[in-house]
Amino acid sequence: MTCVVKTVDSSTQGLTRRENTLVFGVRIPFLAQNHWKPSVKNFAAPRRLQVEEVVGFAAKNISLSLCTSLSISFPNRLLFMRTLFQSLILAILIHPFQGANGQTAAVEAPTLVLNHIAMYVYDLKKSTAFYENVLRLKQIPEPFHDGRHTWFSIGDAGNLHLIQGAPNDIKRDKNDHLCFSVKSVDEFIANLDKQKIEYTNWPGNAKSPTVRVDGVKQIYFVDPDGHWIEINDDFPK
């Protein structure tokens, strides 16, 4: 936890403006050309420390801006009060936010991770062959062993589950689609042509990729049950 303040130190040598950092009551020079050190030489003349402005405060995930104006004189015989005064300021600033930070952590939402996507299909054998040969997904073990499920790995995104039992006449909208990214759309198209799979751009023109407004190339086609699938080249670099 740090508290950054702007200070003015005045001495018989003149006026010097510095930014300093208070770390648990100890002032450490920060962005200053002439470094301040707690030596006898520094305290040779009476000094006046004016805290002009508290310009920043950070405590874990809490960030806020505070302003204050304080002026304290430290005679030579009471220089030990300087560190005590700095510690007092820091304690006042930190205390109200320790509880607030604890409350924030208490209501923090849990991290969500995509586990799987389920596709309801009519002919499991046909759909399994499609996702293996056209999308080249790797099949993984499934726990049911009932002839109605096929599981595929889709990398860090989780798994794709095919479940048999859907009717074979469901009409599906292209806006409701599954999307995969590849390094090269042209290479993927070559495999589609080999598998004799028709593809279109977004408006529906055959064999004509769409170039999205951000430059990403896209094509669309359907699986044996009419589920729309998008392939694009927005592959992680």
VOBA-1610 file (N, C-alpha, C; in pm, whole numbers, padded with zeros to 5 digits, always signed):
BEGIN
Met+00084-00118+00000Met+00000+00000+00000Met+00088+00123+00000Thr+00061+00217-00089Thr+00140+00339-00094Thr+00050+00459-00103Cys+00100+00570-00052Cys+00031+00697-00061Cys+00127+00795-00123Val+00095+00850-00237Val+00183+00942-00307Val+00138+01084-00278Val+00229+01169-00233Val+00194+01307-00199Val+00289+01402-00267Lys+00242+01524-00291Lys+00328+01632-00335Lys+00365+01714-00213Thr+00492+01745-00195Thr+00535+01819-00077Thr+00619+01938-00117Val+00630+02034-00026Val+00720+02147-00041Val+00810+02149+00081Asp+00942+02141+00061Asp+01039+02152+00169Asp+01107+02288+00159Ser+01101+02366+00265Ser+01167+02496+00264Ser+01281+02493+00365Ser+01392+02550+00329Ser+01507+02558+00418Ser+01580+02688+00389Thr+01689+02711+00457Thr+01766+02832+00436Thr+01830+02834+00298Gln+01838+02718+00232Gln+01896+02712+00098Gln+01792+02748-00009Gly+01665+02764+00027Gly+01563+02801-00070Gly+01450+02699-00072Leu+01367+02708-00175Leu+01247+02626-00184Leu+01268+02516-00288Thr+01241+02393-00252Thr+01256+02280-00343Thr+01125+02202-00347Arg+01076+02173-00468Arg+00951+02099-00483Arg+00983+01956-00526Arg+00927+01860-00455Arg+00952+01720-00487Arg+00820+01641-00476Glu+00815+01527-00546Glu+00710+01428-00521Glu+00772+01315-00441Asn+00703+01271-00336Asn+00756+01166-00250Asn+00650+01059-00230Thr+00696+00943-00189Thr+00605+00832-00160Thr+00617+00796-00013Leu+00502+00786+00054Leu+00499+00739+00192Leu+00470+00589+00190Val+00560+00509+00244Val+00540+00365+00251Val+00542+00326+00398Phe+00422+00302+00453Phe+00408+00270+00595Phe+00484+00371+00682Gly+00461+00499+00654Gly+00512+00604+00739Gly+00653+00650+00707Val+00718+00591+00609Val+00855+00630+00574Val+00852+00699+00439Arg+00904+00822+00432Arg+00903+00894+00307Arg+01022+00853+00221Ile+00993+00812+00094Ile+01096+00771+00001Ile+01088+00860-00121Pro+01196+00923-00168Pro+01190+01012-00283Pro+01137+00939-00406Phe+01058+01010-00484Phe+00994+00951-00603Phe+00990+01057-00711Leu+01051+01028-00825Leu+01059+01120-00936Leu+01126+01251-00895Ala+01225+01246-00815Ala+01295+01367-00772Ala+01437+01365-00825Gln+01483+01480-00872Gln+01619+01486-00924Gln+01721+01483-00810Asn+01696+01560-00707Asn+01785+01562-00591Asn+01724+01474-00482His+01783+01357-00461His+01723+01260-00368His+01735+01310-00224Trp+01626+01297-00152Trp+01622+01333-00012Trp+01667+01217+00071Lys+01758+01238+00164Lys+01805+01132+00254Lys+01795+01181+00397Pro+01754+01094+00487Pro+01738+01135+00628Pro+01873+01145+00699Ser+01954+01242+00657Ser+02086+01260+00719Ser+02085+01385+00806Val+02192+01401+00884Val+02204+01519+00973Val+02207+01646+00890Lys+02272+01639+00773Lys+02284+01756+00688Lys+02147+01808+00646Asn+02057+01717+00617Asn+01924+01757+00575Asn+01850+01834+00685Phe+01882+01806+00809Phe+01810+01868+00920Phe+01888+01982+00983Ala+01986+02034+00911Ala+02071+02137+00969Ala+01993+02264+01000Ala+01893+02294+00917Ala+01814+02415+00939Ala+01670+02377+00966Pro+01596+02463+01037Pro+01454+02433+01060Pro+01383+02415+00926Arg+01294+02316+00919Arg+01224+02286+00794Arg+01074+02296+00815Arg+01009+02323+00706Arg+00863+02330+00710Arg+00812+02236+00602Leu+00737+02134+00639Leu+00681+02036+00546Leu+00535+02070+00522Gln+00503+02100+00398Gln+00363+02127+00364Gln+00315+02019+00269Val+00214+01944+00311Val+00153+01844+00223Val+00051+01919+00139Glu+00087+01945+00012Glu+00000+02024-00074Glu-00121+01945-00120Glu-00094+01820-00163Glu-00203+01745-00223Glu-00171+01596-00219Val-00269+01517-00182Val-00256+01372-00194Val-00303+01338-00335Val-00210+01297-00421Val-00243+01280-00562Val-00278+01138-00599Gly-00258+01044-00511Gly-00296+00907-00548Gly-00295+00816-00427Phe-00380+00717-00430Phe-00384+00619-00322Phe-00424+00486-00383Ala-00351+00380-00351Ala-00384+00249-00406Ala-00378+00145-00298Ala-00483+00069-00283Ala-00486-00042-00189Ala-00553-00159-00257Lys-00471-00248-00312Lys-00520-00362-00389Lys-00604-00310-00506Asn-00735-00338-00509Asn-00816-00300-00623Asn-00888-00167-00603Ile-00854-00091-00499Ile-00922+00035-00473Ile-00834+00149-00521Ser-00884+00235-00606Ser-00812+00352-00652Ser-00903+00473-00636Leu-00852+00581-00579Leu-00931+00700-00562Leu-00842+00821-00553Ser-00901+00938-00563Ser-00826+01062-00560Ser-00868+01139-00436Leu-00770+01185-00362Leu-00796+01259-00239Leu-00718+01389-00242Cys-00769+01494-00179Cys-00697+01620-00172Cys-00700+01668-00027Thr-00592+01729+00016Thr-00585+01784+00150Thr-00486+01898+00151Ser-00485+01977+00252Ser-00389+02085+00266Ser-00348+02092+00412Leu-00225+02055+00439Leu-00174+02050+00575Leu-00044+02127+00582Ser-00018+02193+00693Ser+00107+02267+00709Ser+00157+02246+00851Ile+00273+02186+00863Ile+00329+02153+00993Ile+00473+02202+00998Ser+00512+02270+01107Ser+00650+02313+01127Ser+00719+02217+01222Phe+00845+02184+01189Phe+00922+02092+01271Phe+01051+02161+01315Pro+01055+02216+01438Pro+01182+02270+01489Pro+01286+02159+01497Asn+01412+02199+01501Asn+01520+02100+01505Asn+01505+02002+01620Arg+01463+02050+01732Arg+01456+01963+01850Arg+01339+01865+01842Leu+01247+01885+01745Leu+01131+01796+01733Leu+01126+01726+01598Leu+01242+01707+01540Leu+01242+01645+01406Leu+01188+01503+01409Phe+01194+01435+01524Phe+01142+01299+01531Phe+00991+01296+01507Met+00926+01415+01527Met+00782+01421+01503Met+00747+01407+01356Arg+00843+01433+01270Arg+00820+01427+01125Arg+00771+01288+01082Thr+00848+01185+01122Thr+00811+01048+01086Thr+00679+01009+01151Leu+00659+01051+01276Leu+00534+01020+01345Leu+00415+01081+01273Phe+00432+01204+01226Phe+00326+01273+01154Phe+00292+01201+01024Gln+00397+01157+00952Gln+00375+01085+00826Gln+00301+00954+00851Ser+00339+00883+00956Ser+00273+00756+00989Ser+00126+00778+01022Leu+00098+00888+01091Leu-00040+00919+01128Leu-00126+00945+01004Ile-00071+01020+00908Ile-00144+01048+00784Ile-00175+00918+00711Leu-00076+00831+00699Leu-00094+00706+00627Leu-00199+00618+00694Ala-00197+00613+00828Ala-00294+00531+00901Ala-00436+00581+00879Ile-00453+00714+00874Ile-00585+00772+00852Ile-00637+00737+00713Leu-00546+00740+00615Leu-00586+00713+00477Leu-00620+00566+00454Ile-00542+00477+00513Ile-00558+00334+00486Ile-00677+00274+00559His-00701+00313+00683His-00799+00245+00767His-00939+00236+00705Pro-00996+00344+00649Pro-01134+00332+00600Pro-01150+00235+00486Phe-01040+00209+00410Phe-01053+00129+00290Phe-01019-00018+00311Gln-00965-00053+00426Gln-00935-00193+00452Gln-01065-00274+00460Gly-01166-00218+00526Gly-01294-00285+00535Gly-01364-00291+00402Ala-01356-00179+00326Ala-01420-00174+00195Ala-01361-00277+00102Asn-01230-00293+00110Asn-01164-00391+00024Asn-01209-00533+00058Gly-01225-00560+00185Gly-01273-00691+00227Gly-01414-00718+00178Gln-01500-00614+00179Gln-01636-00631+00130Gln-01637-00661-00019Thr-01548-00593-00094Thr-01541-00616-00238Thr-01506-00762-00267Ala-01409-00816-00194Ala-01366-00954-00216Ala-01478-01052-00184Ala-01562-01017-00084Ala-01666-01108-00041Ala-01774-01127-00148Val-01802-01021-00229Val-01908-01029-00329Val-01853-01055-00469Glu-01725-01083-00479Glu-01663-01106-00609Glu-01722-01230-00675Ala-01760-01216-00803Ala-01824-01326-00875Ala-01722-01435-00908Pro-01761-01562-00906Pro-01669-01670-00940Pro-01634-01666-01088Thr-01516-01715-01123Thr-01474-01722-01262Thr-01548-01834-01333Leu-01600-01804-01453Leu-01671-01904-01531Leu-01583-01957-01642Val-01589-02086-01665Val-01513-02151-01772Val-01610-02232-01856Leu-01606-02211-01989Leu-01692-02289-02077Leu-01652-02435-02070Asn-01749-02522-02042Asn-01722-02664-02029Asn-01752-02741-02157His-01872-02720-02213His-01905-02790-02338His-02020-02722-02410Ile-02032-02755-02538Ile-02146-02715-02620Ile-02214-02843-02666Ala-02345-02851-02651Ala-02420-02971-02689Ala-02498-02946-02818Met-02489-03038-02911Met-02560-03030-03038Met-02655-03150-03047Tyr-02783-03122-03063Tyr-02885-03227-03073Tyr-02896-03269-03220Val-02870-03396-03250Val-02861-03442-03390Val-02958-03556-03417Tyr-02988-03575-03546Tyr-03080-03681-03587Tyr-03008-03814-03607Asp-02896-03810-03680Asp-02819-03932-03710Asp-02680-03918-03650Leu-02659-03981-03535Leu-02534-03964-03463Leu-02413-04011-03545Lys-02427-04122-03614Lys-02315-04176-03692Lys-02275-04080-03803Lys-02372-04025-03872Lys-02345-03931-03982Lys-02284-03801-03929Ser-02339-03751-03820Ser-02287-03626-03762Ser-02147-03645-03706Thr-02120-03760-03644Thr-01986-03789-03592Thr-01883-03787-03704Ala-01917-03849-03817Ala-01826-03851-03932Ala-01804-03711-03986Phe-01908-03629-03986Phe-01896-03492-04035Phe-01798-03411-03950Tyr-01813-03415-03821Tyr-01728-03334-03734Tyr-01584-03388-03728Glu-01569-03515-03752Glu-01435-03573-03757Glu-01364-03541-03888Asn-01433-03553-04000Asn-01369-03541-04131Asn-01369-03399-04186Val-01476-03324-04160Val-01485-03189-04215Val-01420-03087-04121Leu-01454-03094-03993Leu-01393-03000-03897Leu-01266-03057-03835Arg-01240-03184-03857Arg-01118-03250-03810Arg-01103-03240-03658Leu-01214-03258-03588Leu-01210-03259-03441Leu-01169-03396-03391Lys-01104-03395-03275Lys-01057-03520-03215Lys-01161-03574-03117Gln-01202-03699-03139Gln-01300-03761-03052Gln-01236-03799-02918Ile-01311-03779-02810Ile-01264-03812-02675Ile-01364-03907-02609Pro-01323-03979-02506Pro-01415-04074-02441Pro-01536-04004-02382Glu-01651-04070-02391Glu-01774-04020-02327Glu-01821-04124-02226Pro-01882-04081-02116Pro-01908-04174-02005Pro-02035-04258-02017Phe-02122-04229-02116Phe-02252-04295-02120Phe-02247-04434-02185His-02170-04444-02294His-02157-04572-02366His-02294-04632-02402Asp-02385-04546-02448Asp-02521-04593-02481Asp-02553-04579-02630Gly-02451-04540-02710Gly-02473-04525-02853Gly-02547-04398-02892Arg-02569-04308-02797Arg-02642-04184-02825Arg-02556-04059-02807His-02429-04077-02773His-02342-03962-02746His-02208-03978-02818Thr-02158-03865-02868Thr-02020-03855-02915Thr-01963-03725-02861Trp-01843-03734-02804Trp-01777-03615-02750Trp-01653-03584-02831Phe-01632-03453-02855Phe-01512-03405-02922Phe-01445-03299-02836Ser-01313-03292-02845Ser-01240-03183-02781Ser-01237-03063-02876Ile-01261-02944-02822Ile-01245-02822-02901Ile-01143-02730-02833Gly-01039-02794-02779Gly-00927-02719-02721Gly-00962-02653-02590Asp-00907-02530-02569Asp-00929-02459-02443Asp-01074-02420-02422Ala-01154-02417-02531Ala-01295-02378-02518Ala-01379-02487-02451Gly-01325-02609-02440Gly-01400-02718-02376Gly-01426-02833-02470Asn-01548-02885-02468Asn-01585-03002-02550Asn-01710-02974-02631Leu-01726-03051-02738Leu-01847-03049-02819Leu-01916-03184-02801His-02040-03182-02756His-02116-03304-02733His-02225-03320-02838Leu-02225-03431-02911Leu-02333-03464-03003Leu-02426-03561-02933Ile-02555-03532-02938Ile-02655-03615-02870Ile-02762-03655-02971Gln-02783-03782-02987Gln-02882-03831-03083Gln-03023-03822-03026Gly-03120-03791-03118Gly-03259-03786-03075Gly-03338-03672-03134Ala-03275-03584-03212Ala-03345-03468-03268Ala-03428-03508-03390Pro-03539-03439-03417Pro-03612-03461-03542Pro-03528-03413-03660Asn-03559-03458-03779Asn-03474-03427-03894Asn-03526-03315-03983Asp-03622-03237-03933Asp-03680-03132-04017Asp-03681-02995-03948Ile-03583-02968-03862Ile-03578-02840-03791Ile-03515-02734-03880Lys-03584-02621-03895Lys-03529-02509-03971Lys-03445-02423-03877Arg-03325-02387-03922Arg-03233-02314-03836Arg-03189-02184-03903Asp-03173-02080-03820Asp-03133-01948-03868Asp-02981-01935-03866Lys-02926-01869-03967Lys-02780-01853-03975Lys-02724-01770-03859Asn-02806-01681-03802Asn-02758-01601-03689Asn-02726-01689-03568Asp-02788-01805-03561Asp-02762-01900-03453Asp-02658-02000-03507His-02531-01974-03479His-02426-02057-03539His-02310-02082-03444Leu-02234-02182-03478Leu-02112-02219-03406Leu-01994-02170-03491Cys-01893-02111-03427Cys-01782-02054-03504Cys-01648-02113-03458Phe-01565-02149-03556Phe-01428-02194-03530Phe-01333-02105-03610Ser-01216-02077-03552Ser-01113-01998-03622Ser-01001-02090-03668Val-00949-02063-03787Val-00838-02140-03843Val-00729-02044-03889Lys-00609-02097-03910Lys-00500-02013-03957Lys-00521-01968-04101Ser-00580-02055-04182Ser-00601-02022-04323Ser-00739-02070-04367Val-00825-01975-04405Val-00957-02011-04456Val-00944-02082-04590Asp-00847-02040-04671Asp-00829-02102-04803Asp-00794-02250-04791Glu-00708-02284-04697Glu-00675-02425-04676Glu-00796-02504-04626Phe-00878-02440-04542Phe-00999-02508-04493Phe-01096-02529-04608Ile-01106-02430-04697Ile-01196-02442-04813Ile-01154-02560-04901Ala-01023-02580-04914Ala-00974-02692-04995Ala-01027-02824-04941Asn-01033-02837-04809Asn-01086-02960-04749Asn-01237-02970-04769Leu-01307-02855-04763Leu-01451-02856-04789Leu-01479-02905-04931Asp-01400-02856-05026Asp-01418-02899-05165Asp-01393-03050-05179Lys-01292-03097-05107Lys-01260-03241-05111Lys-01375-03323-05054Gln-01438-03271-04948Gln-01550-03341-04885Gln-01684-03313-04954Lys-01679-03228-05060Lys-01800-03189-05134Lys-01903-03121-05044Ile-01853-03028-04959Ile-01940-02949-04872Ile-01955-02809-04930Glu-02079-02768-04955Glu-02104-02634-05008Glu-02089-02529-04897Tyr-02038-02413-04935Tyr-02023-02304-04839Tyr-02063-02173-04906Thr-02095-02075-04825Thr-02139-01945-04876Thr-02075-01833-04794Asn-02097-01709-04837Asn-02065-01595-04753Asn-02189-01561-04670Trp-02184-01451-04594Trp-02297-01417-04508Trp-02426-01391-04587Pro-02422-01317-04698Pro-02548-01297-04774Pro-02602-01425-04837Gly-02517-01527-04853Gly-02564-01651-04910Gly-02509-01683-05048Asn-02413-01605-05095Asn-02352-01630-05225Asn-02255-01748-05216Ala-02270-01845-05306Ala-02191-01968-05300Ala-02044-01942-05330Lys-01960-02012-05258Lys-01815-02012-05280Lys-01755-01871-05285Ser-01802-01786-05196Ser-01753-01648-05192Ser-01741-01602-05047Pro-01620-01603-04991Pro-01602-01564-04851Pro-01644-01419-04824Thr-01686-01396-04704Thr-01715-01260-04656Thr-01590-01205-04589Val-01561-01077-04614Val-01455-01009-04540Val-01523-00912-04445Arg-01513-00942-04316Arg-01579-00862-04214Arg-01520-00721-04209Val-01589-00627-04146Val-01542-00488-04143Val-01405-00473-04078Asp-01367-00568-03994Asp-01235-00561-03931Asp-01131-00644-04006Gly-01166-00691-04127Gly-01069-00762-04210Gly-01068-00913-04194Val-01152-00968-04106Val-01155-01112-04084Val-01233-01180-04197Lys-01175-01286-04255Lys-01240-01360-04363Lys-01329-01470-04303Gln-01452-01484-04358Gln-01550-01577-04303Gln-01618-01658-04413Ile-01653-01781-04382Ile-01741-01863-04467Ile-01842-01933-04377Tyr-01952-01980-04438Tyr-02059-02044-04363Tyr-02106-02169-04436Phe-02140-02272-04359Phe-02197-02394-04415Phe-02277-02463-04305Val-02344-02572-04338Val-02429-02640-04240Val-02381-02784-04219Asp-02410-02837-04100Asp-02382-02977-04073Asp-02501-03062-04119Pro-02498-03192-04104Pro-02608-03276-04154Pro-02745-03241-04096Asp-02751-03176-03981Asp-02879-03139-03919Asp-02917-02994-03947Gly-02838-02925-04028Gly-02870-02787-04061Gly-02817-02685-03963His-02737-02728-03863His-02672-02631-03774His-02572-02549-03855Trp-02580-02417-03845Trp-02488-02332-03917Trp-02352-02326-03847Ile-02248-02330-03926Ile-02111-02324-03875Ile-02036-02215-03951Glu-01968-02132-03878Glu-01882-02028-03936Glu-01736-02070-03920Ile-01657-02047-04024Ile-01513-02062-04015Ile-01451-01928-04051Asn-01362-01878-03966Asn-01294-01751-03998Asn-01145-01763-03968Asp-01071-01660-04006Asp-00925-01663-03985Asp-00883-01572-03869Asp-00973-01551-03773Asp-00940-01471-03654Asp-00867-01561-03554Phe-00763-01624-03601Phe-00689-01722-03521Phe-00592-01649-03429Pro-00577-01692-03301Pro-00484-01625-03210Pro-00342-01623-03267Lys-00279-01507-03259Lys-00142-01493-03311Lys-00044-01562-03218
//
